[in-house]
């Protein structure tokens, strides 16, 4: 038994039964089944405080003051590392534009143009092939316009591979933000948004797992 234990790494699991492709997650995360509810109150403003607070809390880890040990990496290529101590790439929160919370502390929710931030789950050793990016569409044609930050929904390769929590303690997942504009005409309307990873070999169409390489969420807008 002792001999067998010597072959195991304390940094990377020997056997991993987790999926080999990442899922997508969003922030803020609605309380009910990925369904956002935005309603105007009697004063004509939208109720959005819980979403804004959740975004500020989530993005706190991406503040410059929290990334003092992270480094500037070369964009556009994988960041393979042979050293024992792995460096983590900085993620510039400014790249999220109006969805960074730095330019607009309400993330567009007060104007009815809400931001949603998308990230990939961490997968140890994952090296995407190609140029991954996030693409989102409204299932109700013509009901929403979508803007991406960084431009084109790009997920830079320099954030891969991830070496695990022990070897890569300062690692931050890259983020993509989308800002939505709604083209609704009724007093109450649902708009469903689906986002997928494209431009790479990562899976996004497994019917057995609705979150593998994609995520869907709904906005319920009430006047």
Buried (B, 14 or more C-beta within 10 A) or exposed (E): EEEEEEEEEEBEEEEEEEBEBBBBBBBBEBEEEBEBBBEBEEEEEBEBEEBBEBBBEBBEEBEEEBBEEBEEBEEEEBBEBEEEEBBBBBBEBEBBBBBBBEEBEBBBBBBBBBBBBBBBBBBBEBEBEEBBBBBBEBEBEEBBEBBBBBEEBBBBBBBBBBBBEEBBEBBBBBBBBBBBBBEBEEEEBBBBBBBBBBBBEBBBEEEEEEBBBBBBBBBBBBE
